[in-house]
């Protein structure tokens, strides 16, 4: 998906983990995943560089769909769909 498509997705759960260090954002994402249904989209905001690699790898390992990452000023947003 391109940046505009990602920014216009309907998000069912937003996890704001900006300001927390690894593994905080990943742990917050794991917890929040239990709060959405299969097929729904979660958005993870993080300022930790490691999250950019860790969340997509974890999502794919667990069978979820990594949709993409949008870089913002000082943080980035990761989108994934629960399977």
MODELLER restraints for C-alpha pairs under 7 A, 6 or more apart:
rsr = mdl.restraints
at = mdl.atoms
rsr.add(forms.Gaussian(group=physical.xy_distance, feature=features.Distance(at['CA:1:A'], at['CA:67:A']), mean=6.55, stdev=0.5))
rsr.add(forms.Gaussian(group=physical.xy_distance, feature=features.Distance(at['CA:1:A'], at['CA:68:A']), mean=6.56, stdev=0.5))
rsr.add(forms.Gaussian(group=physical.xy_distance, feature=features.Distance(at['CA:3:A'], at['CA:70:A']), mean=6.15, stdev=0.5))
rsr.add(forms.Gaussian(group=physical.xy_distance, feature=features.Distance(at['CA:11:A'], at['CA:41:A']), mean=5.11, stdev=0.5))
rsr.add(forms.Gaussian(group=physical.xy_distance, feature=features.Distance(at['CA:11:A'], at['CA:42:A']), mean=5.79, stdev=0.5))
rsr.add(forms.Gaussian(group=physical.xy_distance, feature=features.Distance(at['CA:11:A'], at['CA:43:A']), mean=6.54, stdev=0.5))
rsr.add(forms.Gaussian(group=physical.xy_distance, feature=features.Distance(at['CA:12:A'], at['CA:36:A']), mean=6.96, stdev=0.5))
rsr.add(forms.Gaussian(group=physical.xy_distance, feature=features.Distance(at['CA:12:A'], at['CA:40:A']), mean=6.03, stdev=0.5))
rsr.add(forms.Gaussian(group=physical.xy_distance, feature=features.Distance(at['CA:12:A'], at['CA:41:A']), mean=5.47, stdev=0.5))
rsr.add(forms.Gaussian(group=physical.xy_distance, feature=features.Distance(at['CA:12:A'], at['CA:42:A']), mean=5.90, stdev=0.5))
rsr.add(forms.Gaussian(group=physical.xy_distance, feature=features.Distance(at['CA:13:A'], at['CA:36:A']), mean=6.90, stdev=0.5))
rsr.add(forms.Gaussian(group=physical.xy_distance, feature=features.Distance(at['CA:13:A'], at['CA:41:A']), mean=6.76, stdev=0.5))
rsr.add(forms.Gaussian(group=physical.xy_distance, feature=features.Distance(at['CA:13:A'], at['CA:42:A']), mean=4.75, stdev=0.5))
rsr.add(forms.Gaussian(group=physical.xy_distance, feature=features.Distance(at['CA:13:A'], at['CA:43:A']), mean=6.28, stdev=0.5))
rsr.add(forms.Gaussian(group=physical.xy_distance, feature=features.Distance(at['CA:14:A'], at['CA:42:A']), mean=5.85, stdev=0.5))
rsr.add(forms.Gaussian(group=physical.xy_distance, feature=features.Distance(at['CA:14:A'], at['CA:43:A']), mean=4.79, stdev=0.5))
rsr.add(forms.Gaussian(group=physical.xy_distance, feature=features.Distance(at['CA:14:A'], at['CA:44:A']), mean=6.07, stdev=0.5))
rsr.add(forms.Gaussian(group=physical.xy_distance, feature=features.Distance(at['CA:15:A'], at['CA:28:A']), mean=6.98, stdev=0.5))
rsr.add(forms.Gaussian(group=physical.xy_distance, feature=features.Distance(at['CA:15:A'], at['CA:29:A']), mean=6.62, stdev=0.5))
rsr.add(forms.Gaussian(group=physical.xy_distance, feature=features.Distance(at['CA:15:A'], at['CA:43:A']), mean=6.08, stdev=0.5))
rsr.add(forms.Gaussian(group=physical.xy_distance, feature=features.Distance(at['CA:15:A'], at['CA:44:A']), mean=4.73, stdev=0.5))
rsr.add(forms.Gaussian(group=physical.xy_distance, feature=features.Distance(at['CA:15:A'], at['CA:45:A']), mean=6.12, stdev=0.5))
rsr.add(forms.Gaussian(group=physical.xy_distance, feature=features.Distance(at['CA:16:A'], at['CA:44:A']), mean=6.07, stdev=0.5))
rsr.add(forms.Gaussian(group=physical.xy_distance, feature=features.Distance(at['CA:16:A'], at['CA:45:A']), mean=4.83, stdev=0.5))
rsr.add(forms.Gaussian(group=physical.xy_distance, feature=features.Distance(at['CA:16:A'], at['CA:46:A']), mean=6.69, stdev=0.5))
rsr.add(forms.Gaussian(group=physical.xy_distance, feature=features.Distance(at['CA:17:A'], at['CA:25:A']), mean=5.13, stdev=0.5))
rsr.add(forms.Gaussian(group=physical.xy_distance, feature=features.Distance(at['CA:17:A'], at['CA:45:A']), mean=5.61, stdev=0.5))
rsr.add(forms.Gaussian(group=physical.xy_distance, feature=features.Distance(at['CA:17:A'], at['CA:46:A']), mean=5.03, stdev=0.5))
rsr.add(forms.Gaussian(group=physical.xy_distance, feature=features.Distance(at['CA:18:A'], at['CA:45:A']), mean=5.94, stdev=0.5))
rsr.add(forms.Gaussian(group=physical.xy_distance, feature=features.Distance(at['CA:18:A'], at['CA:46:A']), mean=4.25, stdev=0.5))
rsr.add(forms.Gaussian(group=physical.xy_distance, feature=features.Distance(at['CA:18:A'], at['CA:47:A']), mean=4.91, stdev=0.5))
rsr.add(forms.Gaussian(group=physical.xy_distance, feature=features.Distance(at['CA:19:A'], at['CA:47:A']), mean=6.04, stdev=0.5))
rsr.add(forms.Gaussian(group=physical.xy_distance, feature=features.Distance(at['CA:20:A'], at['CA:48:A']), mean=6.94, stdev=0.5))
rsr.add(forms.Gaussian(group=physical.xy_distance, feature=features.Distance(at['CA:21:A'], at['CA:48:A']), mean=5.75, stdev=0.5))
rsr.add(forms.Gaussian(group=physical.xy_distance, feature=features.Distance(at['CA:22:A'], at['CA:48:A']), mean=6.57, stdev=0.5))
rsr.add(forms.Gaussian(group=physical.xy_distance, feature=features.Distance(at['CA:22:A'], at['CA:50:A']), mean=6.48, stdev=0.5))
rsr.add(forms.Gaussian(group=physical.xy_distance, feature=features.Distance(at['CA:22:A'], at['CA:51:A']), mean=6.75, stdev=0.5))
rsr.add(forms.Gaussian(group=physical.xy_distance, feature=features.Distance(at['CA:25:A'], at['CA:46:A']), mean=6.56, stdev=0.5))
rsr.add(forms.Gaussian(group=physical.xy_distance, feature=features.Distance(at['CA:25:A'], at['CA:51:A']), mean=6.61, stdev=0.5))
rsr.add(forms.Gaussian(group=physical.xy_distance, feature=features.Distance(at['CA:26:A'], at['CA:51:A']), mean=6.73, stdev=0.5))
rsr.add(forms.Gaussian(group=physical.xy_distance, feature=features.Distance(at['CA:26:A'], at['CA:55:A']), mean=6.12, stdev=0.5))
rsr.add(forms.Gaussian(group=physical.xy_distance, feature=features.Distance(at['CA:29:A'], at['CA:44:A']), mean=6.83, stdev=0.5))
rsr.add(forms.Gaussian(group=physical.xy_distance, feature=features.Distance(at['CA:37:A'], at['CA:82:A']), mean=6.95, stdev=0.5))
rsr.add(forms.Gaussian(group=physical.xy_distance, feature=features.Distance(at['CA:38:A'], at['CA:82:A']), mean=5.00, stdev=0.5))
rsr.add(forms.Gaussian(group=physical.xy_distance, feature=features.Distance(at['CA:38:A'], at['CA:83:A']), mean=4.90, stdev=0.5))
rsr.add(forms.Gaussian(group=physical.xy_distance, feature=features.Distance(at['CA:39:A'], at['CA:81:A']), mean=5.88, stdev=0.5))
rsr.add(forms.Gaussian(group=physical.xy_distance, feature=features.Distance(at['CA:39:A'], at['CA:82:A']), mean=5.28, stdev=0.5))
rsr.add(forms.Gaussian(group=physical.xy_distance, feature=features.Distance(at['CA:39:A'], at['CA:83:A']), mean=5.68, stdev=0.5))
rsr.add(forms.Gaussian(group=physical.xy_distance, feature=features.Distance(at['CA:40:A'], at['CA:81:A']), mean=5.57, stdev=0.5))
rsr.add(forms.Gaussian(group=physical.xy_distance, feature=features.Distance(at['CA:40:A'], at['CA:82:A']), mean=5.74, stdev=0.5))
rsr.add(forms.Gaussian(group=physical.xy_distance, feature=features.Distance(at['CA:41:A'], at['CA:79:A']), mean=6.88, stdev=0.5))
rsr.add(forms.Gaussian(group=physical.xy_distance, feature=features.Distance(at['CA:41:A'], at['CA:80:A']), mean=5.66, stdev=0.5))
rsr.add(forms.Gaussian(group=physical.xy_distance, feature=features.Distance(at['CA:41:A'], at['CA:81:A']), mean=4.40, stdev=0.5))
rsr.add(forms.Gaussian(group=physical.xy_distance, feature=features.Distance(at['CA:41:A'], at['CA:82:A']), mean=6.44, stdev=0.5))
rsr.add(forms.Gaussian(group=physical.xy_distance, feature=features.Distance(at['CA:42:A'], at['CA:79:A']), mean=5.84, stdev=0.5))
rsr.add(forms.Gaussian(group=physical.xy_distance, feature=features.Distance(at['CA:42:A'], at['CA:80:A']), mean=5.47, stdev=0.5))
rsr.add(forms.Gaussian(group=physical.xy_distance, feature=features.Distance(at['CA:42:A'], at['CA:81:A']), mean=6.26, stdev=0.5))
rsr.add(forms.Gaussian(group=physical.xy_distance, feature=features.Distance(at['CA:43:A'], at['CA:77:A']), mean=6.47, stdev=0.5))
rsr.add(forms.Gaussian(group=physical.xy_distance, feature=features.Distance(at['CA:43:A'], at['CA:78:A']), mean=5.66, stdev=0.5))
rsr.add(forms.Gaussian(group=physical.xy_distance, feature=features.Distance(at['CA:43:A'], at['CA:79:A']), mean=4.72, stdev=0.5))
rsr.add(forms.Gaussian(group=physical.xy_distance, feature=features.Distance(at['CA:43:A'], at['CA:80:A']), mean=6.70, stdev=0.5))
rsr.add(forms.Gaussian(group=physical.xy_distance, feature=features.Distance(at['CA:44:A'], at['CA:77:A']), mean=5.48, stdev=0.5))
rsr.add(forms.Gaussian(group=physical.xy_distance, feature=features.Distance(at['CA:44:A'], at['CA:78:A']), mean=5.06, stdev=0.5))
rsr.add(forms.Gaussian(group=physical.xy_distance, feature=features.Distance(at['CA:44:A'], at['CA:79:A']), mean=6.51, stdev=0.5))
rsr.add(forms.Gaussian(group=physical.xy_distance, feature=features.Distance(at['CA:45:A'], at['CA:75:A']), mean=6.92, stdev=0.5))
rsr.add(forms.Gaussian(group=physical.xy_distance, feature=features.Distance(at['CA:45:A'], at['CA:76:A']), mean=5.83, stdev=0.5))
rsr.add(forms.Gaussian(group=physical.xy_distance, feature=features.Distance(at['CA:45:A'], at['CA:77:A']), mean=4.52, stdev=0.5))
rsr.add(forms.Gaussian(group=physical.xy_distance, feature=features.Distance(at['CA:45:A'], at['CA:78:A']), mean=6.51, stdev=0.5))
rsr.add(forms.Gaussian(group=physical.xy_distance, feature=features.Distance(at['CA:46:A'], at['CA:75:A']), mean=5.57, stdev=0.5))
rsr.add(forms.Gaussian(group=physical.xy_distance, feature=features.Distance(at['CA:46:A'], at['CA:76:A']), mean=5.69, stdev=0.5))
rsr.add(forms.Gaussian(group=physical.xy_distance, feature=features.Distance(at['CA:46:A'], at['CA:77:A']), mean=6.52, stdev=0.5))
rsr.add(forms.Gaussian(group=physical.xy_distance, feature=features.Distance(at['CA:47:A'], at['CA:74:A']), mean=6.39, stdev=0.5))
rsr.add(forms.Gaussian(group=physical.xy_distance, feature=features.Distance(at['CA:47:A'], at['CA:75:A']), mean=4.24, stdev=0.5))
rsr.add(forms.Gaussian(group=physical.xy_distance, feature=features.Distance(at['CA:47:A'], at['CA:76:A']), mean=6.36, stdev=0.5))
rsr.add(forms.Gaussian(group=physical.xy_distance, feature=features.Distance(at['CA:56:A'], at['CA:66:A']), mean=5.62, stdev=0.5))
rsr.add(forms.Gaussian(group=physical.xy_distance, feature=features.Distance(at['CA:59:A'], at['CA:65:A']), mean=6.44, stdev=0.5))
rsr.add(forms.Gaussian(group=physical.xy_distance, feature=features.Distance(at['CA:59:A'], at['CA:66:A']), mean=6.24, stdev=0.5))
rsr.add(forms.Gaussian(group=physical.xy_distance, feature=features.Distance(at['CA:60:A'], at['CA:66:A']), mean=6.57, stdev=0.5))
rsr.add(forms.Gaussian(group=physical.xy_distance, feature=features.Distance(at['CA:63:A'], at['CA:83:A']), mean=6.50, stdev=0.5))
rsr.add(forms.Gaussian(group=physical.xy_distance, feature=features.Distance(at['CA:64:A'], at['CA:80:A']), mean=6.99, stdev=0.5))
rsr.add(forms.Gaussian(group=physical.xy_distance, feature=features.Distance(at['CA:64:A'], at['CA:81:A']), mean=5.93, stdev=0.5))
rsr.add(forms.Gaussian(group=physical.xy_distance, feature=features.Distance(at['CA:64:A'], at['CA:82:A']), mean=5.04, stdev=0.5))
rsr.add(forms.Gaussian(group=physical.xy_distance, feature=features.Distance(at['CA:64:A'], at['CA:83:A']), mean=4.96, stdev=0.5))
rsr.add(forms.Gaussian(group=physical.xy_distance, feature=features.Distance(at['CA:65:A'], at['CA:80:A']), mean=5.48, stdev=0.5))
rsr.add(forms.Gaussian(group=physical.xy_distance, feature=features.Distance(at['CA:65:A'], at['CA:81:A']), mean=4.98, stdev=0.5))
rsr.add(forms.Gaussian(group=physical.xy_distance, feature=features.Distance(at['CA:65:A'], at['CA:82:A']), mean=6.54, stdev=0.5))
rsr.add(forms.Gaussian(group=physical.xy_distance, feature=features.Distance(at['CA:65:A'], at['CA:83:A']), mean=6.98, stdev=0.5))
rsr.add(forms.Gaussian(group=physical.xy_distance, feature=features.Distance(at['CA:66:A'], at['CA:79:A']), mean=6.34, stdev=0.5))
rsr.add(forms.Gaussian(group=physical.xy_distance, feature=features.Distance(at['CA:66:A'], at['CA:80:A']), mean=4.44, stdev=0.5))
rsr.add(forms.Gaussian(group=physical.xy_distance, feature=features.Distance(at['CA:66:A'], at['CA:81:A']), mean=6.51, stdev=0.5))
rsr.add(forms.Gaussian(group=physical.xy_distance, feature=features.Distance(at['CA:67:A'], at['CA:79:A']), mean=5.27, stdev=0.5))
rsr.add(forms.Gaussian(group=physical.xy_distance, feature=features.Distance(at['CA:67:A'], at['CA:80:A']), mean=5.12, stdev=0.5))
rsr.add(forms.Gaussian(group=physical.xy_distance, feature=features.Distance(at['CA:68:A'], at['CA:78:A']), mean=5.99, stdev=0.5))
rsr.add(forms.Gaussian(group=physical.xy_distance, feature=features.Distance(at['CA:68:A'], at['CA:79:A']), mean=5.52, stdev=0.5))
rsr.add(forms.Gaussian(group=physical.xy_distance, feature=features.Distance(at['CA:69:A'], at['CA:76:A']), mean=6.78, stdev=0.5))
rsr.add(forms.Gaussian(group=physical.xy_distance, feature=features.Distance(at['CA:69:A'], at['CA:77:A']), mean=5.49, stdev=0.5))
rsr.add(forms.Gaussian(group=physical.xy_distance, feature=features.Distance(at['CA:69:A'], at['CA:78:A']), mean=4.44, stdev=0.5))
rsr.add(forms.Gaussian(group=physical.xy_distance, feature=features.Distance(at['CA:69:A'], at['CA:79:A']), mean=6.24, stdev=0.5))
rsr.add(forms.Gaussian(group=physical.xy_distance, feature=features.Distance(at['CA:70:A'], at['CA:76:A']), mean=5.61, stdev=0.5))
rsr.add(forms.Gaussian(group=physical.xy_distance, feature=features.Distance(at['CA:70:A'], at['CA:77:A']), mean=5.13, stdev=0.5))
rsr.add(forms.Gaussian(group=physical.xy_distance, feature=features.Distance(at['CA:70:A'], at['CA:78:A']), mean=6.57, stdev=0.5))
rsr.add(forms.Gaussian(group=physical.xy_distance, feature=features.Distance(at['CA:71:A'], at['CA:77:A']), mean=6.42, stdev=0.5))
